[in-house]
């Protein structure tokens, strides 16, 4: 999986980069495609600087899986919690995407079998 990281209003420290690689890299096992076909564009940062309470950090991920873009975003009190929430959202969406493809192949097999038996 190719991961492209962008930081908005923050410095990308090695700890943040490793956390992104760890969290987003876990999604690679859920995709049914080779690692070269999957690209993740990750944008992490602070939403504002003028307040210190509430959800200050955000994470946005666009996962390009074989031409289809799956998008997720979340806010949290720190970057790690936002990344964890985004990872969970993307896990669900990738599983839906895989099941949809499987259902299409299964439907095509049923049609082929029906015409073969005629």
Residue frames as qw, qx, qy, qz and C-alpha x, y, z in Angstrom:
[[0.000, 0.891, 0.454, 0.000, 0.00, 0.00, 0.00],
 [0.394, 0.316, -0.012, 0.863, 1.31, 3.42, -0.93],
 [0.288, -0.791, -0.468, 0.268, 0.63, 6.00, 1.80],
 [0.293, 0.484, 0.056, 0.823, 0.89, 9.74, 1.03],
 [0.395, -0.623, -0.522, 0.428, 0.86, 11.88, 4.18],
 [0.137, 0.598, 0.100, 0.783, 0.00, 15.58, 4.41],
 [0.358, -0.448, -0.570, 0.588, 0.09, 17.64, 7.60],
 [0.008, -0.736, -0.303, -0.605, -2.13, 20.70, 7.97],
 [0.265, -0.807, 0.148, -0.507, -1.05, 23.25, 10.60],
 [0.799, -0.538, 0.271, -0.004, 1.16, 20.70, 12.40],
 [0.132, 0.655, -0.733, -0.127, 4.67, 19.32, 12.09],
 [0.952, 0.049, -0.230, -0.198, 4.78, 15.70, 11.00],
 [0.323, -0.654, 0.669, -0.143, 7.00, 14.09, 13.60],
 [0.310, 0.254, -0.905, -0.142, 8.34, 10.55, 13.22],
 [0.215, 0.127, 0.852, -0.460, 5.86, 9.41, 15.92],
 [0.560, 0.454, 0.208, -0.661, 2.92, 10.74, 13.89],
 [0.496, 0.472, -0.592, -0.425, 4.25, 9.17, 10.69],
 [0.126, 0.149, -0.977, 0.086, 4.72, 5.78, 12.38],
 [0.373, 0.266, 0.678, -0.576, 1.21, 5.95, 13.87],
 [0.599, 0.499, -0.100, -0.618, -0.24, 6.68, 10.43],
 [0.391, 0.389, -0.800, -0.237, 1.75, 3.83, 8.87],
 [0.074, -0.017, 0.947, -0.313, 0.57, 1.48, 11.60],
 [0.445, 0.372, 0.533, -0.616, -3.13, 2.43, 11.55],
 [0.605, 0.568, -0.144, -0.539, -3.60, 2.85, 7.81],
 [0.226, 0.442, -0.849, -0.183, -1.22, 0.00, 6.96],
 [0.371, 0.041, 0.867, -0.331, -3.56, -2.40, 8.79],
 [0.641, 0.480, 0.194, -0.567, -6.16, -1.80, 6.07],
 [0.297, 0.516, -0.702, -0.391, -3.92, -3.50, 3.53],
 [0.116, -0.054, 0.990, -0.068, -4.96, -6.94, 4.79],
 [0.453, 0.455, 0.595, -0.483, -8.65, -6.13, 4.15],
 [0.485, 0.630, -0.246, -0.555, -8.16, -5.24, 0.50],
 [0.894, 0.118, 0.432, 0.023, -8.24, -8.10, -1.96],
 [0.609, 0.780, -0.085, 0.116, -5.91, -6.33, -4.40],
 [0.776, 0.080, -0.192, 0.595, -2.14, -6.26, -4.61],
 [0.398, -0.655, -0.217, 0.604, -0.36, -3.60, -2.58],
 [0.272, -0.094, 0.335, 0.897, 0.61, -1.63, -5.68],
 [0.073, -0.512, -0.646, -0.561, -3.08, -1.12, -6.60],
 [0.394, -0.787, -0.469, 0.073, -3.97, 0.54, -3.29],
 [0.333, 0.338, -0.153, 0.867, -3.11, 4.16, -2.48],
 [0.357, -0.749, -0.519, 0.205, -4.00, 6.06, 0.68],
 [0.209, 0.531, -0.049, 0.820, -3.90, 9.85, 0.88],
 [0.503, -0.586, -0.549, 0.319, -3.86, 10.87, 4.54],
 [0.081, 0.622, -0.051, 0.777, -4.38, 14.44, 5.77],
 [0.567, -0.552, -0.526, 0.312, -3.91, 15.05, 9.51],
 [0.251, 0.371, -0.118, 0.886, -3.77, 18.32, 11.39],
 [0.054, -0.384, -0.568, 0.726, -5.28, 20.86, 13.70],
 [0.166, 0.723, 0.620, 0.254, -8.60, 22.38, 12.81],
 [0.004, 0.922, 0.039, 0.386, -7.85, 25.69, 14.57],
 [0.534, 0.157, -0.477, 0.680, -5.29, 27.29, 16.85],
 [0.148, -0.480, 0.118, -0.857, -7.53, 29.75, 18.68],
 [0.731, -0.443, 0.135, -0.502, -9.14, 27.35, 21.15],
 [0.113, 0.418, -0.883, 0.179, -7.87, 24.49, 23.24],
 [0.485, 0.038, 0.750, -0.448, -11.05, 22.57, 24.08],
 [0.778, 0.428, 0.157, -0.432, -13.22, 20.21, 22.09],
 [0.866, 0.194, 0.372, 0.271, -12.20, 18.25, 19.04],
 [0.049, -0.853, 0.272, 0.442, -9.10, 20.04, 17.81],
 [0.173, -0.401, 0.791, 0.428, -7.36, 17.42, 15.62],
 [0.799, 0.389, 0.118, -0.443, -8.69, 15.82, 12.44],
 [0.341, -0.262, 0.828, 0.359, -7.79, 12.98, 10.11],
 [0.708, 0.513, 0.041, -0.483, -9.03, 12.56, 6.53],
 [0.401, -0.259, 0.821, 0.314, -8.22, 9.56, 4.37],
 [0.715, 0.485, -0.137, -0.485, -8.96, 8.91, 0.70],
 [0.556, -0.235, 0.787, 0.129, -8.33, 5.26, -0.08],
 [0.569, 0.509, -0.364, -0.533, -8.02, 4.52, -3.80],
 [0.579, -0.120, 0.806, -0.033, -8.78, 0.83, -4.29],
 [0.400, 0.187, 0.795, 0.415, -8.56, -0.25, -7.91],
 [0.035, 0.333, 0.450, 0.828, -10.05, 3.02, -9.21],
 [0.411, -0.724, -0.479, -0.279, -12.73, 3.44, -6.51],
 [0.145, 0.407, -0.420, 0.798, -12.17, 6.12, -3.89],
 [0.570, -0.582, -0.578, 0.034, -13.31, 5.39, -0.34],
 [0.092, 0.569, -0.219, 0.787, -13.35, 8.47, 1.90],
 [0.606, -0.604, -0.502, 0.128, -13.46, 8.78, 5.68],
 [0.181, 0.533, -0.276, 0.779, -12.81, 11.60, 8.12],
 [0.619, -0.606, -0.488, 0.103, -12.93, 12.08, 11.87],
 [0.009, 0.743, -0.285, 0.605, -12.07, 14.56, 14.59],
 [0.792, -0.380, -0.441, 0.184, -10.65, 13.85, 18.01],
 [0.409, -0.908, 0.073, 0.052, -8.90, 15.29, 21.02],
 [0.352, -0.621, 0.592, 0.376, -5.60, 13.92, 19.69],
 [0.427, 0.493, -0.573, -0.497, -4.33, 12.63, 16.37],
 [0.017, 0.142, -0.990, 0.015, -4.20, 8.99, 17.44],
 [0.370, 0.357, 0.730, -0.451, -7.89, 8.87, 18.40],
 [0.508, 0.609, -0.063, -0.606, -8.86, 10.54, 15.11],
 [0.288, 0.440, -0.789, -0.317, -6.75, 8.02, 13.16],
 [0.163, 0.032, 0.966, -0.200, -8.29, 5.10, 15.04],
 [0.478, 0.492, 0.474, -0.552, -11.79, 6.31, 14.24],
 [0.466, 0.613, -0.361, -0.526, -10.92, 6.80, 10.56],
 [0.090, 0.301, -0.940, -0.131, -9.38, 3.32, 10.40],
 [0.326, 0.231, 0.852, -0.339, -12.57, 1.79, 11.82],
 [0.523, 0.607, 0.163, -0.576, -14.73, 3.66, 9.30],
 [0.370, 0.579, -0.601, -0.409, -12.52, 2.59, 6.40],
 [0.154, -0.137, 0.977, -0.060, -12.55, -1.04, 7.57],
 [0.485, 0.430, 0.642, -0.410, -16.34, -1.12, 7.30],
 [0.490, 0.705, -0.094, -0.505, -16.34, 0.58, 3.90],
 [0.164, 0.496, -0.807, -0.275, -13.66, -1.73, 2.45],
 [0.289, 0.068, 0.942, -0.155, -15.58, -4.80, 3.63],
 [0.530, 0.590, 0.387, -0.469, -18.75, -3.44, 1.94],
 [0.361, 0.695, -0.427, -0.452, -16.76, -2.82, -1.25],
 [0.013, -0.308, 0.943, 0.130, -15.39, -6.37, -1.27],
 [0.401, 0.274, 0.826, -0.287, -18.83, -7.92, -0.62],
 [0.513, 0.660, 0.094, -0.541, -20.35, -5.90, -3.44],
 [0.296, 0.571, -0.675, -0.361, -17.77, -7.24, -5.89],
 [0.155, -0.087, 0.981, -0.077, -18.31, -10.79, -4.64],
 [0.491, 0.449, 0.589, -0.459, -22.08, -10.44, -5.07],
 [0.487, 0.660, -0.236, -0.522, -21.62, -9.27, -8.66],
 [0.170, 0.404, -0.875, -0.204, -19.42, -12.26, -9.51],
 [0.287, 0.117, 0.910, -0.277, -21.90, -14.61, -7.84],
 [0.542, 0.563, 0.296, -0.550, -24.79, -13.13, -9.81],
 [0.418, 0.604, -0.525, -0.431, -22.85, -13.52, -13.07],
 [0.022, -0.217, 0.976, 0.004, -22.15, -17.16, -12.19],
 [0.441, 0.319, 0.724, -0.425, -25.84, -17.82, -11.54],
 [0.556, 0.637, -0.029, -0.533, -26.80, -16.31, -14.90],
 [0.268, 0.519, -0.762, -0.279, -24.13, -18.32, -16.71],
 [0.192, -0.043, 0.965, -0.172, -25.26, -21.51, -14.99],
 [0.537, 0.458, 0.481, -0.521, -28.89, -20.84, -15.92],
 [0.553, 0.646, -0.274, -0.448, -28.02, -20.40, -19.61],
 [0.084, 0.423, -0.896, -0.104, -25.72, -23.40, -19.58],
 [0.318, 0.099, 0.902, -0.274, -28.50, -25.68, -18.31],
 [0.580, 0.488, 0.181, -0.627, -31.02, -24.59, -20.96]]
